[in-house]
Amino acid sequence: MPAEPLTLFLKALEAVDYARAHNAPGLAFDSFGRALGRKLHLANIRYGLSYLLTPVNIVRYWEFPFTWSHLPKEEGDFLDISSPRMFDLFTAAHRPQSQITVLNPDPRDLAETQQIAQAAGLTNLTCRQDSVESLAQSPNTYDCIWSISVIEHISGRYDDSQAIQWMYNALKPGGRLILTFPVDRELITETRDKDYYGTQEPLPNGQYFFYRRYDLQAIKERLLKPLNHPAHDMQFFGETTRGRYLEYESRWVAGGASVTVEDPREIADHYRSYEKWEEMPGLGICGLVITKPF
């Protein structure tokens, strides 16, 4: 490994040791991702080095174990909607008797996921190029569906309220829908100067919709009300000081890997779980689990 990546790698391991000593969440995914990174790096496959340095990004240290802890105990047919691929790879490796389908409209992203899965010998993970809209044709199909930090980006021809209905209807009776998404003290919608995901039409001001951060009322109105307020569980995780995440994001954009290798330490020092949305001082993540009745 060249000198600069080696320095970053050693810095990353120090951050992991620190996070472990401070009982930070998500370190099983960190260990899995670095082991996978070593294998990919030796095989000269893209993402090998990035997984060695930053296998899990910032709040994914909470989102991944939250989602994992709510998977059904029984094996089954599972569907992922465009989540960060590390969770799918981990799940395929640890639930080999389950069939995992990754649904994603981005062909390049899917091809990379398939390549990594093949290199890791994960034969129970398959990729399907399609949008969440395709679930309208697949009622009562899956035992569990998850989507990690995706629904907040859905807008345009259909929105998050329509998307969650398609996901819910695609569950078998008794199936489970697991979502994570950003929250804040009020509903906030952000636009950007380009279409990062290739899914948006330009707005009248020339900007493109990027994502929304939900408040509690928006969760109820946009995500739960369209399903007639089904049985559900919500948990929260976020910054302990308002503005910490946005300050981190600016450093991340400027410094890249030199900043993200410290993500385990960042999570250990500046984030925690909250029992209620009302307790959170600022930006965070909501984990939402919805169970479809028999």
LOFI-106873 format. One line per 10 residues: their letters; for each residue x, y, z of N, C-alpha, C. Coordinates in nm, 2 decimals. Layout:
N
a	X/Y/Z/X/Y/Z/X/Y/Z; ...
This chain:
294
mpaepltlfl	0.09/-0.12/0.00/0.00/0.00/0.00/0.09/0.12/0.00; 0.06/0.22/-0.09/0.15/0.34/-0.09/0.14/0.41/0.04; 0.24/0.51/0.06/0.26/0.57/0.19/0.14/0.65/0.23; 0.08/0.73/0.15/-0.04/0.81/0.19/-0.16/0.72/0.23; -0.20/0.62/0.15/-0.31/0.54/0.19/-0.28/0.46/0.32; -0.15/0.42/0.34/-0.11/0.35/0.46/-0.13/0.43/0.58; -0.09/0.56/0.57/-0.11/0.65/0.68/-0.25/0.67/0.71; -0.34/0.68/0.61/-0.48/0.69/0.63/-0.54/0.56/0.69; -0.49/0.45/0.65/-0.54/0.32/0.70/-0.50/0.31/0.85; -0.38/0.35/0.89/-0.35/0.34/1.03/-0.43/0.44/1.11
kaleavdyar	-0.46/0.55/1.06/-0.54/0.65/1.12/-0.68/0.60/1.14; -0.73/0.52/1.04/-0.86/0.46/1.04/-0.87/0.36/1.15; -0.77/0.28/1.17/-0.77/0.17/1.27/-0.76/0.23/1.41; -0.69/0.34/1.42/-0.69/0.41/1.55/-0.83/0.46/1.59; -0.90/0.51/1.49/-1.04/0.56/1.51/-1.13/0.45/1.54; -1.12/0.33/1.48/-1.20/0.21/1.52/-1.17/0.17/1.66; -1.04/0.16/1.70/-1.01/0.12/1.84/-1.08/0.22/1.94; -1.07/0.35/1.90/-1.13/0.45/1.99/-1.28/0.43/2.00; -1.35/0.40/1.88/-1.49/0.38/1.88/-1.53/0.26/1.96; -1.45/0.15/1.95/-1.48/0.03/2.02/-1.47/0.05/2.17
ahnapglafd	-1.37/0.13/2.21/-1.35/0.16/2.36/-1.47/0.24/2.41; -1.54/0.31/2.32/-1.64/0.40/2.36/-1.78/0.35/2.32; -1.79/0.22/2.29/-1.91/0.15/2.26/-1.99/0.21/2.15; -1.93/0.25/2.04/-2.00/0.31/1.93/-2.07/0.20/1.85; -2.18/0.23/1.79/-2.26/0.12/1.71/-2.19/0.09/1.58; -2.23/-0.02/1.52/-2.20/-0.05/1.38/-2.06/-0.11/1.36; -1.99/-0.15/1.46/-1.85/-0.19/1.43/-1.84/-0.33/1.37; -1.95/-0.41/1.38/-1.95/-0.54/1.31/-1.94/-0.52/1.16; -2.01/-0.41/1.11/-2.01/-0.38/0.97/-1.88/-0.32/0.93; -1.82/-0.25/1.02/-1.68/-0.19/0.99/-1.58/-0.31/0.97
sfgralgrkl	-1.59/-0.41/1.06/-1.49/-0.52/1.05/-1.52/-0.60/0.92; -1.64/-0.62/0.89/-1.68/-0.70/0.77/-1.63/-0.62/0.65; -1.65/-0.49/0.65/-1.62/-0.41/0.53/-1.47/-0.41/0.51; -1.39/-0.40/0.62/-1.24/-0.39/0.60/-1.19/-0.53/0.55; -1.25/-0.63/0.60/-1.21/-0.77/0.56/-1.24/-0.78/0.41; -1.36/-0.74/0.37/-1.39/-0.74/0.23/-1.30/-0.65/0.15; -1.27/-0.54/0.20/-1.17/-0.45/0.13/-1.04/-0.51/0.11; -0.99/-0.58/0.20/-0.86/-0.65/0.18/-0.87/-0.75/0.07; -0.97/-0.82/0.06/-0.99/-0.92/-0.04/-1.00/-0.85/-0.18; -1.08/-0.75/-0.19/-1.10/-0.68/-0.32/-0.97/-0.61/-0.36
hlanirygls	-0.90/-0.55/-0.26/-0.77/-0.48/-0.29/-0.67/-0.57/-0.35; -0.66/-0.69/-0.29/-0.56/-0.79/-0.34/-0.60/-0.84/-0.48; -0.73/-0.84/-0.51/-0.78/-0.88/-0.64/-0.78/-0.77/-0.74; -0.74/-0.65/-0.69/-0.73/-0.53/-0.78/-0.87/-0.49/-0.83; -0.97/-0.51/-0.74/-1.11/-0.47/-0.78/-1.14/-0.34/-0.71; -1.21/-0.25/-0.79/-1.25/-0.12/-0.74/-1.32/-0.13/-0.61; -1.30/-0.03/-0.53/-1.36/-0.02/-0.40/-1.28/-0.09/-0.29; -1.18/-0.17/-0.33/-1.10/-0.24/-0.23/-1.04/-0.14/-0.13; -0.97/-0.04/-0.19/-0.90/0.05/-0.10/-1.00/0.14/-0.02; -1.11/0.18/-0.08/-1.20/0.26/-0.01/-1.27/0.19/0.10
ylltpvnivr	-1.29/0.06/0.09/-1.35/-0.02/0.20/-1.24/-0.04/0.31; -1.12/-0.05/0.27/-1.01/-0.06/0.37/-1.01/0.07/0.46; -1.03/0.18/0.39/-1.02/0.31/0.46/-1.15/0.35/0.53; -1.26/0.34/0.46/-1.39/0.39/0.51/-1.50/0.29/0.46; -1.51/0.17/0.53/-1.61/0.08/0.49/-1.75/0.12/0.52; -1.77/0.20/0.63/-1.90/0.25/0.67/-1.89/0.40/0.69; -1.99/0.47/0.64/-1.98/0.62/0.64/-2.07/0.68/0.75; -2.02/0.76/0.83/-2.08/0.84/0.93/-2.21/0.78/0.99; -2.33/0.83/0.97/-2.45/0.78/1.04/-2.49/0.64/0.99; -2.42/0.58/0.89/-2.45/0.44/0.86/-2.41/0.35/0.97
ywefpftwsh	-2.32/0.40/1.06/-2.28/0.32/1.18/-2.40/0.29/1.27; -2.50/0.37/1.26/-2.63/0.34/1.33/-2.73/0.28/1.24; -2.74/0.33/1.12/-2.85/0.28/1.03/-2.83/0.13/1.00; -2.71/0.09/0.98/-2.69/-0.05/0.94/-2.73/-0.15/1.06; -2.68/-0.13/1.18/-2.73/-0.22/1.29/-2.87/-0.20/1.32; -2.93/-0.08/1.30/-3.07/-0.07/1.33/-3.15/-0.16/1.23; -3.12/-0.15/1.10/-3.19/-0.23/1.00/-3.16/-0.38/1.02; -3.04/-0.42/1.05/-3.01/-0.55/1.08/-3.09/-0.61/1.20; -3.10/-0.53/1.30/-3.17/-0.58/1.42/-3.32/-0.60/1.40; -3.37/-0.55/1.29/-3.52/-0.56/1.27/-3.55/-0.66/1.15
lpkeegdfld	-3.45/-0.72/1.10/-3.48/-0.82/0.99/-3.55/-0.94/1.06; -3.64/-1.00/0.98/-3.71/-1.12/1.04/-3.60/-1.23/1.07; -3.63/-1.30/1.18/-3.54/-1.41/1.22/-3.54/-1.52/1.12; -3.66/-1.54/1.05/-3.67/-1.65/0.96/-3.61/-1.61/0.82; -3.56/-1.71/0.75/-3.50/-1.69/0.62/-3.62/-1.66/0.52; -3.59/-1.59/0.41/-3.70/-1.55/0.32/-3.65/-1.48/0.20; -3.74/-1.42/0.13/-3.72/-1.34/0.01/-3.71/-1.19/0.06; -3.59/-1.13/0.05/-3.57/-1.00/0.10/-3.54/-0.90/-0.02; -3.58/-0.78/-0.01/-3.56/-0.68/-0.12/-3.50/-0.55/-0.06; -3.39/-0.51/-0.12/-3.33/-0.38/-0.09/-3.37/-0.28/-0.20
issprmfdlf	-3.41/-0.16/-0.15/-3.43/-0.05/-0.25/-3.32/0.05/-0.24; -3.22/0.03/-0.33/-3.11/0.13/-0.35/-3.03/0.18/-0.23; -3.02/0.09/-0.13/-2.94/0.13/-0.01/-2.79/0.12/-0.04; -2.71/0.18/0.05/-2.56/0.16/0.04/-2.53/0.01/0.04; -2.45/-0.03/-0.05/-2.44/-0.18/-0.08/-2.37/-0.26/0.04; -2.30/-0.19/0.12/-2.23/-0.26/0.23/-2.33/-0.34/0.32; -2.45/-0.28/0.34/-2.55/-0.36/0.42/-2.60/-0.48/0.34; -2.62/-0.48/0.21/-2.66/-0.59/0.14/-2.55/-0.70/0.14; -2.43/-0.66/0.12/-2.32/-0.76/0.12/-2.31/-0.83/0.26; -2.32/-0.75/0.37/-2.31/-0.81/0.50/-2.43/-0.90/0.52
taahrpqsqi	-2.55/-0.86/0.48/-2.67/-0.95/0.50/-2.66/-1.08/0.42; -2.61/-1.07/0.29/-2.60/-1.19/0.21/-2.50/-1.28/0.27; -2.39/-1.23/0.33/-2.29/-1.31/0.39/-2.34/-1.38/0.52; -2.42/-1.31/0.60/-2.46/-1.36/0.73/-2.60/-1.43/0.72; -2.67/-1.42/0.61/-2.80/-1.48/0.60/-2.80/-1.56/0.46; -2.71/-1.66/0.45/-2.69/-1.73/0.32/-2.81/-1.81/0.27; -2.91/-1.84/0.36/-3.03/-1.91/0.32/-3.14/-1.82/0.27; -3.12/-1.69/0.28/-3.22/-1.59/0.23/-3.17/-1.55/0.09; -3.27/-1.52/0.01/-3.25/-1.46/-0.12/-3.26/-1.31/-0.12; -3.16/-1.23/-0.15/-3.16/-1.09/-0.15/-3.16/-1.03/-0.29
tvlnpdprdl	-3.26/-0.95/-0.32/-3.26/-0.88/-0.45/-3.24/-0.73/-0.42; -3.14/-0.68/-0.50/-3.11/-0.54/-0.49/-3.18/-0.47/-0.61; -3.27/-0.37/-0.58/-3.34/-0.30/-0.68/-3.28/-0.16/-0.69; -3.24/-0.12/-0.81/-3.17/0.01/-0.83/-3.18/0.05/-0.97; -3.22/0.17/-1.00/-3.23/0.22/-1.14/-3.09/0.25/-1.21; -2.99/0.25/-1.13/-2.85/0.30/-1.18/-2.78/0.17/-1.23; -2.76/0.15/-1.36/-2.69/0.03/-1.41/-2.55/0.02/-1.37; -2.48/0.14/-1.36/-2.33/0.13/-1.32/-2.32/0.09/-1.17; -2.40/0.14/-1.09/-2.40/0.11/-0.95/-2.43/-0.04/-0.93; -2.53/-0.09/-1.00/-2.57/-0.23/-0.99/-2.46/-0.32/-1.04
aetqqiaqaa	-2.39/-0.28/-1.15/-2.28/-0.36/-1.20/-2.17/-0.38/-1.10; -2.14/-0.27/-1.03/-2.03/-0.27/-0.93/-2.08/-0.36/-0.81; -2.20/-0.35/-0.77/-2.25/-0.44/-0.66/-2.24/-0.58/-0.70; -2.28/-0.61/-0.82/-2.27/-0.75/-0.87/-2.13/-0.80/-0.88; -2.04/-0.72/-0.92/-1.90/-0.76/-0.93/-1.84/-0.79/-0.79; -1.87/-0.70/-0.69/-1.82/-0.72/-0.56/-1.88/-0.85/-0.50; -2.01/-0.87/-0.52/-2.08/-0.98/-0.46/-2.02/-1.11/-0.52; -1.99/-1.11/-0.65/-1.93/-1.23/-0.71/-1.79/-1.25/-0.65; -1.71/-1.15/-0.64/-1.58/-1.16/-0.58/-1.58/-1.21/-0.44; -1.69/-1.18/-0.37/-1.70/-1.22/-0.23/-1.77/-1.36/-0.22
gltnltcrqd	-1.81/-1.42/-0.33/-1.88/-1.55/-0.33/-2.02/-1.55/-0.28; -2.09/-1.44/-0.29/-2.22/-1.42/-0.24/-2.32/-1.46/-0.35; -2.36/-1.58/-0.36/-2.45/-1.63/-0.47/-2.59/-1.60/-0.44; -2.63/-1.56/-0.32/-2.77/-1.54/-0.28/-2.81/-1.39/-0.30; -2.72/-1.31/-0.36/-2.75/-1.17/-0.39/-2.76/-1.15/-0.54; -2.87/-1.10/-0.58/-2.89/-1.07/-0.73/-2.93/-0.92/-0.74; -2.91/-0.87/-0.86/-2.93/-0.73/-0.89/-3.03/-0.71/-1.00; -3.12/-0.62/-0.98/-3.23/-0.59/-1.08/-3.24/-0.44/-1.11; -3.22/-0.41/-1.23/-3.22/-0.26/-1.27/-3.37/-0.22/-1.29; -3.42/-0.15/-1.20/-3.56/-0.10/-1.20/-3.58/0.00/-1.09
sveslaqspn	-3.69/0.07/-1.10/-3.72/0.17/-1.00/-3.82/0.12/-0.90; -3.84/0.19/-0.79/-3.94/0.15/-0.69/-4.08/0.14/-0.75; -4.10/0.21/-0.86/-4.23/0.21/-0.93/-4.27/0.07/-0.98; -4.17/-0.01/-1.01/-4.19/-0.15/-1.06/-4.26/-0.23/-0.95; -4.25/-0.20/-0.82/-4.32/-0.28/-0.72/-4.47/-0.27/-0.73; -4.52/-0.18/-0.80/-4.67/-0.17/-0.82/-4.72/-0.30/-0.89; -4.63/-0.37/-0.96/-4.66/-0.50/-1.02/-4.62/-0.62/-0.94; -4.58/-0.60/-0.82/-4.53/-0.71/-0.74/-4.60/-0.72/-0.60; -4.73/-0.72/-0.59/-4.80/-0.73/-0.46/-4.77/-0.86/-0.38; -4.76/-0.85/-0.25/-4.75/-0.96/-0.16/-4.63/-1.06/-0.20
tydciwsisv	-4.51/-1.00/-0.23/-4.40/-1.08/-0.28/-4.29/-1.10/-0.18; -4.26/-1.01/-0.10/-4.14/-1.01/-0.02/-4.16/-1.02/0.13; -4.08/-1.10/0.20/-4.09/-1.11/0.35/-4.03/-0.99/0.42; -3.94/-0.92/0.36/-3.89/-0.80/0.42/-3.83/-0.71/0.31; -3.86/-0.58/0.32/-3.80/-0.48/0.23/-3.74/-0.37/0.32; -3.62/-0.33/0.28/-3.55/-0.22/0.35/-3.50/-0.12/0.25; -3.49/0.00/0.29/-3.44/0.11/0.21/-3.37/0.21/0.31; -3.24/0.22/0.30/-3.15/0.30/0.39/-3.12/0.43/0.33; -3.17/0.54/0.38/-3.14/0.67/0.34/-3.17/0.69/0.19; -3.29/0.65/0.15/-3.33/0.66/0.00/-3.46/0.74/-0.01
iehisgrydd	-3.55/0.71/0.07/-3.69/0.77/0.05/-3.69/0.92/0.05; -3.59/0.98/0.12/-3.59/1.13/0.13/-3.55/1.19/0.00; -3.49/1.11/-0.10/-3.45/1.16/-0.23/-3.56/1.14/-0.33; -3.67/1.08/-0.30/-3.77/1.05/-0.40/-3.87/1.17/-0.42; -3.87/1.22/-0.54/-3.96/1.33/-0.57/-3.96/1.34/-0.73; -4.07/1.40/-0.78/-4.08/1.41/-0.92/-4.21/1.35/-0.97; -4.20/1.26/-1.07/-4.32/1.20/-1.12/-4.40/1.13/-1.01; -4.34/1.07/-0.91/-4.40/1.02/-0.79/-4.31/1.06/-0.68; -4.37/1.06/-0.56/-4.30/1.11/-0.44/-4.28/1.00/-0.33; -4.23/1.05/-0.22/-4.21/0.95/-0.11/-4.34/0.88/-0.06
sqaiqwmyna	-4.45/0.96/-0.06/-4.58/0.90/-0.01/-4.62/0.79/-0.11; -4.61/0.81/-0.24/-4.64/0.70/-0.33/-4.55/0.58/-0.32; -4.42/0.61/-0.31/-4.31/0.51/-0.30/-4.34/0.42/-0.18; -4.37/0.47/-0.07/-4.39/0.39/0.05/-4.51/0.30/0.04; -4.61/0.35/-0.04/-4.73/0.26/-0.06/-4.69/0.14/-0.15; -4.61/0.16/-0.25/-4.56/0.05/-0.34/-4.48/-0.05/-0.25; -4.39/0.00/-0.17/-4.31/-0.09/-0.09/-4.40/-0.17/0.01; -4.49/-0.10/0.07/-4.58/-0.17/0.17/-4.66/-0.28/0.10; -4.72/-0.24/-0.02/-4.80/-0.34/-0.09/-4.72/-0.46/-0.14; -4.59/-0.44/-0.16/-4.51/-0.55/-0.21/-4.47/-0.65/-0.10
lkpggrlilt	-4.50/-0.62/0.02/-4.48/-0.71/0.13/-4.58/-0.82/0.14; -4.54/-0.94/0.17/-4.63/-1.05/0.21/-4.70/-1.01/0.34; -4.82/-1.07/0.36/-4.88/-1.05/0.49/-4.79/-1.09/0.60; -4.77/-1.01/0.70/-4.68/-1.04/0.81/-4.54/-0.99/0.78; -4.51/-0.93/0.66/-4.38/-0.88/0.62/-4.35/-0.75/0.68; -4.22/-0.71/0.67/-4.17/-0.60/0.74/-4.10/-0.50/0.65; -4.13/-0.37/0.66/-4.07/-0.27/0.59/-3.98/-0.19/0.68; -3.85/-0.17/0.65/-3.76/-0.10/0.73/-3.70/0.02/0.66; -3.72/0.14/0.71/-3.67/0.26/0.64/-3.58/0.34/0.74; -3.48/0.40/0.69/-3.41/0.51/0.76/-3.40/0.63/0.67
fpvdrelite	-3.41/0.75/0.74/-3.41/0.87/0.66/-3.37/0.99/0.76; -3.32/1.10/0.71/-3.28/1.21/0.79/-3.40/1.29/0.85; -3.38/1.34/0.97/-3.47/1.42/1.04/-3.41/1.55/1.09; -3.49/1.65/1.12/-3.44/1.77/1.17/-3.55/1.83/1.26; -3.52/1.95/1.31/-3.62/2.02/1.39/-3.74/2.07/1.31; -3.73/2.08/1.18/-3.85/2.12/1.10/-3.82/2.05/0.96; -3.93/2.04/0.88/-3.92/1.98/0.75/-3.83/2.08/0.66; -3.72/2.02/0.61/-3.63/2.10/0.53/-3.61/2.03/0.39; -3.63/2.10/0.28/-3.61/2.05/0.15/-3.48/2.12/0.09; -3.39/2.04/0.04/-3.27/2.09/-0.02/-3.27/2.07/-0.17
trdkdyygtq	-3.21/2.17/-0.24/-3.19/2.15/-0.38/-3.04/2.17/-0.41; -3.00/2.11/-0.53/-2.86/2.13/-0.57/-2.85/2.18/-0.71; -2.73/2.22/-0.75/-2.72/2.27/-0.88/-2.70/2.17/-0.99; -2.70/2.04/-0.96/-2.70/1.94/-1.06/-2.78/1.82/-1.01; -2.82/1.73/-1.10/-2.90/1.61/-1.06/-2.80/1.50/-1.03; -2.78/1.47/-0.90/-2.68/1.38/-0.86/-2.71/1.23/-0.89; -2.84/1.20/-0.89/-2.89/1.07/-0.91/-2.95/1.04/-1.04; -2.96/1.14/-1.13/-3.01/1.12/-1.26/-3.16/1.09/-1.26; -3.23/1.14/-1.16/-3.38/1.10/-1.15/-3.47/1.23/-1.15; -3.41/1.35/-1.16/-3.49/1.47/-1.14/-3.49/1.56/-1.27
eplpngqyff	-3.61/1.62/-1.28/-3.62/1.73/-1.38/-3.58/1.86/-1.32; -3.53/1.95/-1.39/-3.49/2.08/-1.33/-3.61/2.16/-1.28; -3.60/2.22/-1.17/-3.70/2.31/-1.11/-3.70/2.44/-1.19; -3.81/2.52/-1.17/-3.81/2.65/-1.24/-3.69/2.74/-1.22; -3.63/2.73/-1.10/-3.51/2.81/-1.08/-3.38/2.75/-1.13; -3.39/2.64/-1.20/-3.27/2.57/-1.26/-3.20/2.48/-1.16; -3.25/2.47/-1.04/-3.19/2.38/-0.94/-3.26/2.24/-0.95; -3.21/2.14/-0.88/-3.27/2.01/-0.88/-3.30/1.96/-0.74; -3.41/1.90/-0.72/-3.45/1.85/-0.59/-3.34/1.75/-0.55; -3.29/1.76/-0.42/-3.19/1.67/-0.37/-3.25/1.58/-0.26
yrrydlqaik	-3.29/1.64/-0.15/-3.35/1.55/-0.05/-3.43/1.64/0.05; -3.50/1.57/0.14/-3.57/1.63/0.25/-3.53/1.58/0.38; -3.53/1.66/0.48/-3.51/1.62/0.62/-3.65/1.63/0.69; -3.70/1.52/0.74/-3.83/1.52/0.79/-3.84/1.57/0.94; -3.95/1.63/0.97/-3.98/1.65/1.11/-4.09/1.55/1.15; -4.13/1.54/1.28/-4.22/1.44/1.32/-4.35/1.45/1.24; -4.40/1.57/1.22/-4.53/1.59/1.15/-4.52/1.54/1.01; -4.40/1.56/0.94/-4.38/1.51/0.80/-4.38/1.36/0.80; -4.32/1.30/0.90/-4.31/1.15/0.90/-4.46/1.10/0.91; -4.54/1.16/0.99/-4.68/1.11/1.01/-4.76/1.14/0.88
erllkplnhp	-4.74/1.26/0.82/-4.83/1.30/0.71/-4.78/1.23/0.57; -4.65/1.23/0.55/-4.59/1.18/0.43/-4.57/1.03/0.42; -4.54/0.97/0.53/-4.50/0.83/0.53/-4.60/0.73/0.60; -4.66/0.78/0.71/-4.76/0.69/0.78/-4.90/0.71/0.74; -4.94/0.83/0.72/-5.08/0.85/0.68/-5.12/0.78/0.55; -5.03/0.78/0.44/-5.07/0.71/0.32/-5.10/0.56/0.34; -5.05/0.50/0.45/-5.07/0.36/0.48/-5.17/0.34/0.59; -5.25/0.45/0.62/-5.35/0.45/0.73/-5.29/0.42/0.86; -5.17/0.48/0.89/-5.11/0.47/1.02/-5.09/0.33/1.07; -5.01/0.25/1.00/-5.00/0.10/1.04/-4.92/0.09/1.16
ahdmqffget	-4.92/-0.04/1.21/-4.84/-0.07/1.33/-4.69/-0.04/1.30; -4.63/0.03/1.38/-4.49/0.07/1.35/-4.41/0.10/1.48; -4.28/0.11/1.46/-4.19/0.14/1.56/-4.09/0.25/1.51; -4.06/0.35/1.59/-3.96/0.45/1.54/-3.85/0.47/1.65; -3.73/0.48/1.60/-3.61/0.51/1.68/-3.53/0.63/1.62; -3.45/0.69/1.70/-3.38/0.81/1.66/-3.24/0.81/1.70; -3.15/0.87/1.62/-3.01/0.88/1.64/-2.96/1.01/1.58; -2.88/1.09/1.65/-2.84/1.21/1.59/-2.73/1.28/1.66; -2.70/1.40/1.61/-2.59/1.48/1.67/-2.63/1.53/1.81; -2.53/1.54/1.89/-2.55/1.59/2.03/-2.55/1.74/2.04
trgryleyes	-2.49/1.81/1.94/-2.48/1.95/1.93/-2.54/2.00/1.80; -2.63/2.08/1.79/-2.69/2.13/1.67/-2.58/2.19/1.58; -2.59/2.15/1.45/-2.49/2.20/1.35/-2.37/2.11/1.33; -2.35/2.01/1.42/-2.23/1.93/1.41/-2.22/1.85/1.28; -2.33/1.79/1.23/-2.33/1.72/1.10/-2.30/1.81/0.98; -2.36/1.92/0.98/-2.33/2.01/0.86/-2.19/2.06/0.86; -2.13/2.08/0.98/-1.99/2.12/0.99/-1.90/2.01/0.95; -1.94/1.88/0.99/-1.87/1.76/0.94/-1.87/1.75/0.79; -1.99/1.77/0.73/-2.01/1.76/0.59/-1.92/1.85/0.51; -1.91/1.98/0.56/-1.82/2.07/0.49/-1.68/2.03/0.49
rwvaggasvt	-1.63/1.97/0.61/-1.50/1.92/0.62/-1.48/1.79/0.52; -1.58/1.71/0.52/-1.58/1.59/0.43/-1.56/1.63/0.28; -1.64/1.73/0.24/-1.63/1.78/0.10/-1.49/1.83/0.07; -1.43/1.90/0.17/-1.30/1.96/0.15/-1.19/1.86/0.16; -1.20/1.77/0.26/-1.09/1.68/0.29/-1.10/1.54/0.24; -1.21/1.49/0.20/-1.23/1.35/0.15/-1.19/1.25/0.25; -1.11/1.15/0.21/-1.07/1.04/0.30/-1.00/1.08/0.43; -0.93/1.19/0.42/-0.86/1.23/0.54/-0.95/1.26/0.66; -1.08/1.30/0.62/-1.18/1.32/0.72/-1.26/1.20/0.75; -1.30/1.12/0.64/-1.40/1.01/0.66/-1.33/0.89/0.74
vedpreiadh	-1.20/0.88/0.73/-1.13/0.77/0.81/-1.16/0.79/0.96; -1.19/0.91/1.00/-1.22/0.94/1.14/-1.37/0.92/1.18; -1.45/0.87/1.08/-1.59/0.85/1.11/-1.63/0.77/1.24; -1.56/0.66/1.27/-1.59/0.59/1.39/-1.57/0.68/1.51; -1.47/0.76/1.52/-1.44/0.85/1.63/-1.55/0.96/1.63; -1.59/1.01/1.51/-1.69/1.12/1.51/-1.82/1.07/1.56; -1.86/0.95/1.53/-1.98/0.89/1.58/-1.98/0.87/1.73; -1.86/0.82/1.78/-1.85/0.79/1.92/-1.86/0.92/2.00; -1.80/1.03/1.95/-1.79/1.15/2.03/-1.91/1.24/2.02; -1.98/1.24/1.90/-2.07/1.35/1.88/-2.22/1.31/1.84
yrsyekweem	-2.25/1.18/1.86/-2.38/1.13/1.82/-2.43/1.03/1.93; -2.56/1.02/1.94/-2.62/0.92/2.03/-2.76/0.89/1.99; -2.82/0.79/2.06/-2.96/0.75/2.04/-3.05/0.84/2.12; -3.17/0.86/2.07/-3.27/0.94/2.14/-3.40/0.86/2.15; -3.47/0.87/2.26/-3.60/0.80/2.27/-3.70/0.86/2.18; -3.70/0.99/2.17/-3.81/1.07/2.10/-3.74/1.17/2.01; -3.82/1.20/1.91/-3.77/1.31/1.82/-3.76/1.44/1.89; -3.85/1.47/1.98/-3.85/1.59/2.06/-3.72/1.61/2.14; -3.65/1.51/2.17/-3.53/1.52/2.25/-3.41/1.56/2.17; -3.42/1.55/2.03/-3.30/1.58/1.95/-3.27/1.72/1.93
pglgicglvi	-3.15/1.77/1.95/-3.12/1.91/1.93/-3.11/1.96/1.79; -3.09/1.86/1.69/-3.07/1.91/1.56/-3.09/1.79/1.46; -3.00/1.78/1.37/-3.01/1.68/1.26/-2.98/1.54/1.31; -3.05/1.44/1.25/-3.03/1.30/1.29/-3.10/1.21/1.19; -3.12/1.09/1.24/-3.17/0.98/1.16/-3.29/0.92/1.23; -3.40/0.89/1.15/-3.51/0.81/1.21/-3.50/0.67/1.15; -3.52/0.57/1.23/-3.54/0.44/1.19/-3.68/0.40/1.20; -3.75/0.36/1.10/-3.89/0.33/1.10/-3.92/0.19/1.05; -3.99/0.11/1.13/-4.02/-0.03/1.10/-4.17/-0.04/1.10; -4.22/-0.09/0.98/-4.37/-0.10/0.96/-4.40/-0.25/0.93
tkpf	-4.49/-0.31/1.01/-4.53/-0.45/0.99/-4.67/-0.46/0.92; -4.67/-0.54/0.81/-4.80/-0.56/0.74/-4.88/-0.67/0.81; -5.00/-0.64/0.85/-5.08/-0.74/0.92/-5.11/-0.87/0.83; -5.13/-0.98/0.90/-5.17/-1.10/0.83/-5.32/-1.09/0.78
